Amino acid sequence: MATKVTFTLSPEIVGEATEAILVGDFNNWNPNEGIGLKVQKDGTLKATVTLEPGQTYQYRYFLNDGRWVNDGNADYYYFDPVYHVDNCVITVPEKKASTKKAAVEKEIEAEPAIKAAAKPDDLTKIEGIGKKIAELLKNAEIESFEQLSKATPKKLKAILEAAGSKFKVHDPATWPKQAKLAANGKWEELKKLQAELKGGK
């Protein structure tokens, strides 16, 4: 029996857009068959889709301002080597035999889940990362210096490009190197590196 899954897109990601559609494996990535999200009182956009339990789906959102975006609450993200973007991935849980109601709804909350293995760090300590970009990285499940140090510049660039044209000007080439120093507590070396980066601008 199919399961109802509610997809939620936060106001921070929606930005100035007023409409969005949900596109993914479940509608063959066809925008013409996209599922419209409805605006909620708190500014979030939501859509409920009936999916098959035990199946894994990739998906993204297309906003009416021309941007393709992800939510921050996918089970994980898959880097598409063809389009060079990260797709959200969700696996619909199998239903367990129970005397309770058969209909089970998985609510994708507005706030992303924090991985237990990684302690959130202040990524704005990295030269080139402000609050907005730190939020984008958090939505992509990069929220510690260690995670950032292991991310490739190519992947980071894809995250920025997926967030819109205003983020494309940022160059994440040095972020993993800076993050590695921060993760190892080498703050003096980091400060020296950042001074060199600023001096080279």
C-alpha positions in Angstrom: 0.0 0.0 0.0 1.3 3.4 -1.0 2.6 5.9 1.6 1.8 9.7 1.7 5.0 11.7 1.9 4.9 15.5 2.6 7.7 17.6 1.1 8.4 21.0 2.7 10.5 23.9 1.3 11.5 26.6 3.8 11.0 30.3 3.2 14.8 30.9 3.4 15.3 28.6 0.4 12.2 29.9 -1.5 13.5 33.5 -1.2 11.6 35.9 -3.4 10.0 33.2 -5.5 6.2 32.8 -5.1 5.6 29.3 -6.6 7.5 26.0 -6.8 7.0 22.6 -8.4 8.4 19.3 -7.2 10.1 17.2 -9.9 11.8 13.9 -9.6 11.9 10.2 -10.4 8.2 9.9 -9.5 7.2 12.1 -12.5 10.1 11.3 -14.8 11.7 14.7 -14.1 9.2 16.3 -16.3 8.4 19.9 -15.3 5.1 19.7 -17.2 4.1 17.0 -14.7 5.6 18.8 -11.7 3.7 18.7 -8.5 2.7 22.2 -7.3 3.6 23.2 -3.7 1.0 25.2 -1.7 2.0 28.2 0.4 1.4 27.8 4.1 0.7 30.5 6.7 4.3 30.3 8.0 5.7 30.9 4.5 6.7 27.4 3.8 5.7 25.5 0.6 4.3 22.0 0.9 3.2 19.2 -1.3 2.0 15.7 -0.4 2.9 12.9 -2.8 1.8 9.2 -2.7 4.9 7.0 -3.1 5.7 3.3 -2.9 7.2 2.0 0.4 10.7 0.6 0.2 11.5 2.7 -2.9 14.2 5.3 -3.2 13.5 8.5 -5.2 15.6 11.5 -6.3 14.0 14.9 -6.5 14.5 18.7 -6.7 12.3 21.8 -6.7 11.9 24.3 -9.6 11.0 27.8 -8.5 9.2 30.4 -10.6 12.2 32.7 -10.5 14.1 30.1 -12.6 16.1 28.4 -9.8 16.4 24.7 -9.1 16.9 24.2 -5.4 17.1 21.4 -2.8 15.5 21.2 0.6 17.6 20.6 3.7 15.9 17.5 4.8 16.7 14.7 2.3 17.9 11.4 3.6 21.1 12.2 1.7 22.2 13.9 -1.5 23.4 12.3 -4.8 25.8 14.2 -7.1 24.6 13.9 -10.6 27.7 13.7 -12.8 25.7 14.6 -16.0 24.2 17.9 -14.7 26.8 18.5 -12.0 24.2 19.1 -9.3 23.2 17.5 -6.1 19.8 15.8 -6.1 17.8 15.2 -2.9 17.2 11.5 -2.1 14.5 10.0 -0.1 13.8 6.4 0.8 10.2 5.7 1.7 10.2 3.4 4.8 8.7 -0.1 4.5 5.5 -0.4 6.4 5.5 -2.8 9.3 2.7 -5.1 10.0 0.5 -3.4 12.6 -3.0 -3.1 13.8 -2.7 0.6 13.7 -3.8 2.7 10.7 -2.2 1.7 7.5 -1.7 5.2 6.3 1.7 6.5 7.4 2.9 10.0 6.6 6.5 11.0 6.7 6.8 14.7 7.4 10.0 16.3 6.1 10.6 19.0 8.7 11.8 22.5 7.9 15.0 22.1 10.0 17.6 19.6 8.7 18.6 16.7 10.9 22.1 16.9 12.3 24.3 13.9 11.9 25.2 12.5 15.3 28.7 11.8 14.1 29.4 15.4 13.3 29.4 18.3 15.7 28.1 21.6 14.0 30.8 24.2 13.7 30.7 27.9 12.8 31.6 27.7 9.1 31.6 31.5 8.8 35.1 31.3 10.3 36.2 30.1 6.9 37.3 33.0 4.6 34.7 33.3 1.9 31.8 31.8 3.8 29.0 34.1 5.2 25.8 33.2 7.0 23.9 32.6 3.8 26.5 30.2 2.3 26.9 28.5 5.7 23.1 27.8 5.6 23.4 26.4 2.1 26.2 24.1 3.2 24.2 23.0 6.3 21.3 22.2 4.0 23.7 20.0 2.0 24.7 18.3 5.3 28.0 20.0 5.5 28.0 21.6 9.0 31.3 20.8 10.5 34.9 21.7 9.7 35.7 18.0 9.2 32.9 17.5 6.7 33.9 20.7 4.8 37.5 19.6 4.7 36.4 16.3 2.9 34.2 18.1 0.3 35.7 18.7 -3.1 35.7 22.2 -4.6 33.7 20.7 -7.5 30.9 19.6 -5.1 31.0 22.9 -3.2 30.7 24.8 -6.5 27.7 22.7 -7.5 26.0 23.5 -4.2 26.6 27.3 -4.8 25.4 27.1 -8.4 22.2 25.2 -7.5 21.4 28.0 -5.1 21.2 30.7 -7.7 23.3 33.0 -9.8 24.3 35.4 -7.0 26.3 32.5 -5.4 28.2 31.6 -8.5 30.8 34.3 -8.0 32.1 32.7 -4.9 35.2 30.5 -5.2 35.3 27.5 -2.8 38.7 26.3 -3.9 40.4 27.0 -0.6 37.5 26.1 1.8 38.5 22.4 2.3 42.1 23.4 3.1 41.0 26.1 5.5 38.5 23.7 7.1 41.2 21.1 7.6 43.3 23.5 9.6 40.2 24.5 11.6 39.3 20.9 12.3 42.8 20.2 13.6 42.7 23.3 15.8 45.5 25.0 13.8 44.1 28.5 14.2 47.4 30.4 13.8 48.1 28.7 10.5 44.5 29.3 9.4 44.8 33.0 10.3 48.0 33.2 8.3 46.4 31.5 5.3 43.4 33.8 5.4 45.6 36.9 5.6 47.4 35.7 2.4 44.0 35.1 0.7 42.8 38.6 1.6 46.1 40.1 0.5 45.7 38.4 -2.9 42.3 40.0 -3.5 
